[in-house]
Amino acid sequence: MIELVMMDDDTALGAAARALQAEHVIVLPTDTVYGLAALPRSARAVDDLSVLKDRPSSMPIAMLVASREQALTLAGAVPDAAERLMEAFWPGPLTLVLPARDGDGPETVGVRCPGHEFVRDLAQRVGPLAVTSANRHGHPTDVTAAGAAHSLSREVALVIDGGPCAGIASTVVDATDPNLPLLREGLIRREAILRAALR
């Protein structure tokens, strides 16, 4: 039985934090589409993201953060153009691929500060969140919390219902490349990216 909590319930933020800290995966609303979230420090939970979506575990998962400052805990040297894009479009639907901090993991990390207060508050409380869209790989994301949760390969620990969530997936920019190629075009168009980056 899926536990469903309304986002405006006073207990929602605490329930989401407890579930994540217990290494569970949750469904939550974002400023784009319903997301499937886990704490990146839990290898088990991150693996579950791929299982729930029926997608290869080799596919990268973006990190949602509470602020630019939190993003810098994940990234190494941030190019000047990326700094300008953060200033122009964060919080909002822009994911930046940045050099990752030194470590044994991937060389890059996709980071976004969402325009959704609940998600930022949650990231502020528990740290950066590994988040991917709440859908089976290759299928659209349902606009309702229950629909998104039921589309997955099995039940999640908790669903936060924020009402209809019918946005467009974020624009993804490779900020490690001086040419700033778009890996995915979403609400923010390439022309706007270049204007902001070059100002």
C-alpha positions as CSV (number, residue, x, y, z in Angstrom):
1,M,0.0,0.0,0.0
2,I,1.5,3.3,-1.1
3,E,1.5,6.1,1.5
4,L,0.2,9.3,0.0
5,V,0.7,12.6,1.7
6,M,-0.6,16.0,0.4
7,M,2.2,18.5,-0.2
8,D,0.4,21.2,1.8
9,D,0.0,18.9,4.8
10,D,2.3,20.1,7.7
11,T,3.7,16.6,7.9
12,A,4.7,16.3,4.3
13,L,8.3,17.7,4.5
14,G,9.2,15.6,7.5
15,A,7.7,12.5,6.1
16,A,9.7,12.9,2.8
17,A,12.9,13.6,4.8
18,R,12.4,10.5,7.0
19,A,11.7,8.2,4.0
20,L,14.8,9.4,2.1
21,Q,17.0,9.1,5.2
22,A,15.8,5.6,5.6
23,E,17.1,4.9,2.1
24,H,13.7,4.8,0.4
25,V,12.7,6.2,-2.9
26,I,9.8,8.7,-3.1
27,V,7.7,10.4,-5.7
28,L,7.4,14.1,-5.4
29,P,6.2,17.1,-7.4
30,T,8.8,19.4,-9.1
31,D,8.5,22.5,-11.2
32,T,8.6,20.4,-14.3
33,V,7.1,16.9,-13.9
34,Y,6.7,14.4,-11.0
35,G,10.0,13.1,-9.9
36,L,11.4,10.0,-8.4
37,A,13.9,10.9,-5.7
38,A,16.5,9.3,-3.5
39,L,19.6,10.4,-1.5
40,P,22.7,10.0,-3.7
41,R,24.7,8.7,-0.8
42,S,22.5,5.6,-0.7
43,A,23.7,3.3,-3.4
44,R,20.8,1.0,-2.7
45,A,18.2,3.8,-3.2
46,V,20.0,5.1,-6.4
47,D,19.9,1.6,-7.8
48,D,16.2,1.4,-7.0
49,L,15.6,4.5,-9.2
50,S,16.7,2.5,-12.3
51,V,14.8,-0.6,-11.3
52,L,11.6,1.4,-10.7
53,K,11.9,3.0,-14.1
54,D,13.1,-0.1,-16.0
55,R,16.1,1.8,-17.4
56,P,19.8,1.1,-17.6
57,S,21.7,1.9,-14.4
58,S,24.4,3.5,-16.5
59,M,22.2,6.5,-17.4
60,P,23.1,9.6,-15.3
61,I,20.7,11.0,-12.7
62,A,20.5,14.8,-12.1
63,M,20.9,16.3,-8.7
64,L,18.4,18.8,-7.4
65,V,19.7,21.3,-4.9
66,A,18.4,23.9,-2.6
67,S,20.7,26.7,-3.8
68,R,23.8,27.6,-5.9
69,E,25.9,27.1,-2.7
70,Q,24.6,23.6,-2.4
71,A,25.4,23.0,-6.1
72,L,29.0,23.9,-5.5
73,T,29.3,21.1,-3.0
74,L,28.8,18.7,-5.9
75,A,30.7,20.5,-8.7
76,G,34.4,21.2,-9.1
77,A,35.6,24.4,-11.0
78,V,32.4,26.0,-12.4
79,P,32.9,27.8,-15.7
80,D,32.0,31.5,-15.8
81,A,29.3,30.9,-18.4
82,A,27.7,28.3,-16.0
83,E,27.8,30.9,-13.2
84,R,25.9,33.4,-15.5
85,L,23.3,30.7,-16.4
86,M,22.7,29.9,-12.7
87,E,22.2,33.6,-12.0
88,A,19.8,33.9,-15.0
89,F,17.7,30.8,-14.7
90,W,17.9,29.4,-11.1
91,P,15.6,28.5,-9.5
92,G,14.1,27.1,-12.6
93,P,14.0,24.4,-15.3
94,L,17.7,24.4,-16.3
95,T,20.0,21.5,-15.6
96,L,23.7,22.2,-15.9
97,V,26.3,19.5,-16.6
98,L,29.3,20.6,-14.6
99,P,32.7,19.1,-13.7
100,A,32.2,16.9,-10.7
101,R,34.3,17.3,-7.6
102,D,37.3,15.0,-7.4
103,G,36.4,11.5,-6.5
104,D,36.0,8.0,-7.7
105,G,32.6,8.7,-9.5
106,P,31.8,10.2,-12.9
107,E,33.7,13.2,-14.2
108,T,30.6,15.3,-14.5
109,V,27.4,15.9,-12.6
110,G,24.0,17.3,-13.8
111,V,22.7,19.9,-11.3
112,R,19.5,21.9,-11.1
113,C,18.0,24.3,-8.5
114,P,14.3,23.8,-9.1
115,G,11.6,26.5,-9.0
116,H,9.6,24.5,-6.5
117,E,9.8,25.5,-2.9
118,F,9.0,22.1,-1.4
119,V,11.8,20.4,-3.3
120,R,14.3,23.2,-2.3
121,D,13.2,22.9,1.3
122,L,13.7,19.2,1.2
123,A,17.1,19.5,-0.3
124,Q,18.0,22.1,2.3
125,R,17.0,19.6,5.1
126,V,18.6,16.4,3.8
127,G,21.1,17.5,1.2
128,P,21.2,17.2,-2.6
129,L,18.6,14.9,-4.1
130,A,19.1,12.4,-7.0
131,V,15.9,12.9,-9.0
132,T,14.6,11.5,-12.3
133,S,11.2,11.7,-13.9
134,A,8.6,9.4,-12.3
135,N,7.8,7.2,-15.3
136,R,8.8,4.0,-17.0
137,H,11.8,4.6,-19.3
138,G,10.6,5.9,-22.7
139,H,7.1,6.7,-21.6
140,P,5.6,10.0,-20.7
141,T,5.2,11.1,-17.0
142,D,1.7,11.1,-15.7
143,V,0.6,14.5,-14.5
144,T,-0.9,13.2,-11.3
145,A,1.0,11.9,-8.3
146,A,-1.0,8.6,-8.1
147,G,-0.6,8.0,-11.8
148,A,3.1,8.6,-11.8
149,A,3.5,6.3,-8.8
150,H,1.4,3.5,-10.4
151,S,3.4,3.7,-13.6
152,L,6.5,2.4,-11.9
153,S,7.7,-1.2,-11.8
154,R,6.8,-1.5,-8.1
155,E,5.6,0.6,-5.2
156,V,7.6,3.3,-3.6
157,A,7.7,4.1,0.1
158,L,6.0,7.5,-0.1
159,V,4.2,9.7,-2.6
160,I,3.9,13.5,-2.1
161,D,0.9,14.8,-3.9
162,G,1.3,18.4,-5.1
163,G,-1.7,18.3,-7.5
164,P,-1.4,18.2,-11.3
165,C,2.2,18.5,-12.5
166,A,2.1,19.0,-16.2
167,G,5.3,20.9,-16.9
168,I,8.0,20.3,-19.5
169,A,11.3,18.5,-18.7
170,S,14.2,20.8,-17.9
171,T,16.6,22.1,-20.5
172,V,20.0,20.4,-20.1
173,V,23.2,22.2,-21.0
174,D,26.7,20.8,-21.1
175,A,28.5,23.6,-19.3
176,T,31.8,21.7,-19.5
177,D,31.9,22.5,-23.2
178,P,32.6,26.2,-24.1
179,N,30.1,25.9,-26.9
180,L,27.3,25.1,-24.3
181,P,25.6,22.3,-26.4
182,L,22.0,21.5,-25.5
183,L,21.7,17.9,-24.5
184,R,17.9,18.4,-24.2
185,E,15.8,21.4,-25.0
186,G,13.0,22.1,-22.6
187,L,11.2,25.3,-21.7
188,I,14.4,27.4,-22.0
189,R,15.5,27.7,-25.6
190,R,19.0,27.8,-26.9
191,E,18.8,31.4,-27.9
192,A,18.0,32.4,-24.3
193,I,20.9,30.2,-23.0
194,L,23.4,31.9,-25.3
195,R,22.1,35.4,-24.5
196,A,22.5,34.8,-20.8
197,A,25.9,33.0,-21.0
198,L,27.5,35.7,-23.2
199,R,26.3,38.8,-21.5
